[in-house]
Amino acid sequence: MGKLSFCRHLFPFSISAIEKCKTWFPLPFQHAVQLNQAFCQYFPDFDWIIPGCPFMSLSINIGPHAVCEKHLDLANLVAGICLIFVFGHFDYKTSGHLILHHANVIWEGPSGTVFFILSAVFPHQNIALLAGEDRCVMTLYTQAGLFRFRDQGFQTAAHCPTLPHDLAGIDRFLTADQLQAHWREQLAQARAQHH
Ligand SMILES: O=C(O)CCC(=O)C(=O)O
């Protein structure tokens, strides 16, 4: 399968995975979409992943043995979501798990799984595959530097020595109760607009 055709096949999955991100992380989603919109306005001629997408960067690792060693994605926004979409032929009971160190989590991830992680906060890695198995991964993420660049008026720090600080990152992650309240409110607003 050629690269373009491969990406076309992934496209519907990407849309659905991004929608899931909006459901579970509405405020980090909104925060990141605002960044995308600011960049689209400032650089209208650039190619963007998908209009309104909360992720500025995309990596496709077609393996066929896409497993990673323990690492942190230090360039990503600390309070930003990294979406990991897994596909391939492997036994998810024995292979390819995602380990989130510090959170003490080991997740099984069968083909079709979408993981959302704070990739700059939790060191993470995969369990190796068995012989004959293949695993591929598409990741969507946004580098912290892009937020800084926008916040500095689309200038590098050298031209803008005083950096604004965003201390509200953690507040954008909602508890289950807050999440329900958020979507109830959104629904009420949508209904009110409809009537
Ligand atoms: O393949 C995975 O489950 C993790 C991918 C990952 O951590 C990365 O691409 O940085």
The ligand as an SDF file (V2000), in Angstrom:
LIG
                    3D

 10  9  0  0  0  0  0  0  0  0999 V2000
    3.3500    2.5900   20.8070 O   0  0  0  0  0  0  0  0  0  0  0  0
    2.9660    2.9950   21.8910 C   0  0  0  0  0  0  0  0  0  0  0  0
    2.0800    2.4180   22.5390 O   0  0  0  0  0  0  0  0  0  0  0  0
    3.6100    4.2420   22.4810 C   0  0  0  0  0  0  0  0  0  0  0  0
    4.1250    5.1960   21.4320 C   0  0  0  0  0  0  0  0  0  0  0  0
    4.9860    6.2600   22.0090 C   0  0  0  0  0  0  0  0  0  0  0  0
    5.1950    6.3460   23.1790 O   0  0  0  0  0  0  0  0  0  0  0  0
    5.5970    7.2660   21.1510 C   0  0  0  0  0  0  0  0  0  0  0  0
    5.4350    7.2090   19.9220 O   0  0  0  0  0  0  0  0  0  0  0  0
    6.2810    8.1730   21.6900 O   0  0  0  0  0  0  0  0  0  0  0  0
  1  2  2  0
  2  3  1  0
  2  4  1  0
  4  5  1  0
  5  6  1  0
  6  7  2  0
  6  8  1  0
  8  9  2  0
  8 10  1  0
M  END
$$$$
